[in-house]
Amino acid sequence: MASRSYHLVISTAANQKSALTIAKALVEGKLAACVNIVKGARSIYRWKGRIWNKAEWLLLIRTDSKLFSRVEKTILKLHPYEVPEVIGFSITKGSKPYLKWWGGTYA
């Protein structure tokens, strides 16, 4: 198995259709090993001078750090938001069997 640098990317979507479109494109394009879509997130945020309180779908995207820019580009292309959330975190520890599976999904 090639050396991997595991990365978790977080994004949100306004609805299930958008979340599914993004997740499917990332996994089918081998840019993500897995995307969890979590219904029921609630975001309270400031946008264009107003406070918003919106239901959203949370996306937890497992990828390789080297693929982050391609993941970001795909999300920006498919996402309907003017400024979608795309935040990445390095994963420094995990169970060996899970990380082996994760790293093997890009082959």
N, C-alpha and C positions, 0 to 999 in steps of 0.2 A: 504494500500500500504506500502510495506517495505521501510525503509529509504534508499535513494539512494544518491550516490555521483556521480554526472553527470560529464562526461569527454568527451572532443572533441579530437579526434586523427586525425592528418594530415599525409597523405602520398601522394606520386605521383606514376604514372605508365607511362611507355613509350608509351602505346597504349591502345585502348579501350578494347580489349580482356582481357588484364591483369587486368585492372581496374574492369571490370565486374566480372571476376573470383574471385578476392579478395572480392569485395562488396557482391556478392552472398553468398560466404562461411561464411562471418561474420554475415549477417542477418539470413541466414538459420540455422546457428549454435547458434543463440540467443546470440551472442557476441556483436551485435550492433543493436540498434533500427532502425537505418537508415544510409545509406551511400549516400551522394551526390557525383556524379561524374561530374566534371566540365572540359569540353573540352576547349582547347585553352590556357592552362597555358604555360608559357615560362620560362625555368630555365636557368640561366647563372651561371655556377659554375666551380670550380677548381677540377680536378680529375686527379690523376696520372701525375702531372706536366703540364697539359694542361688546357686551358680555353675552356669550352664547352658551346654551345648555342643550346638547344634542346626544341622541343615541348613536352609537357607532359600533362597528365590527372591528375587533382587534386582530391584526395579523402578526404572528410570531414566525419569522422566516429563518430557517437554518441554512446557512450557506458557508462558503469558504471566504476568508478575508480577501483573497485575490479576486473574487467575483463581485465584491461590493459595488464597484462602479457600474457594472452591467446590471446588477439587481436594481440599483437606484435608477438607472436609465429606463429600465422596463417599467418600474412603478410609475415614474414621471410620465411616460408615454401613455399608459393605460388608465391612470388615475384621473377622475373628474375634478378633483380639488385643484384650486389655483396653486396652493402650496401644500402638497401632501407631506405628512410626517414620514421621514425616512431616517431612522437612527440606528446605528450599529454598535454592538458590544462584542468585544473579544471574549471567547470562552476559554478559560485557562484550565478547567478541570471538568471531568465527566467520567461516567462509567466506561471502562474500556470496550465492552461489547457494543454499547450504544455509539461511541465515537467511531468504532470500526465500521459499523453499519453506515453512519452519516458520511464518513469519508469514502465509502465504496459506492455511493449513489451517483457519482459523477462519471463513472466509467462508461 
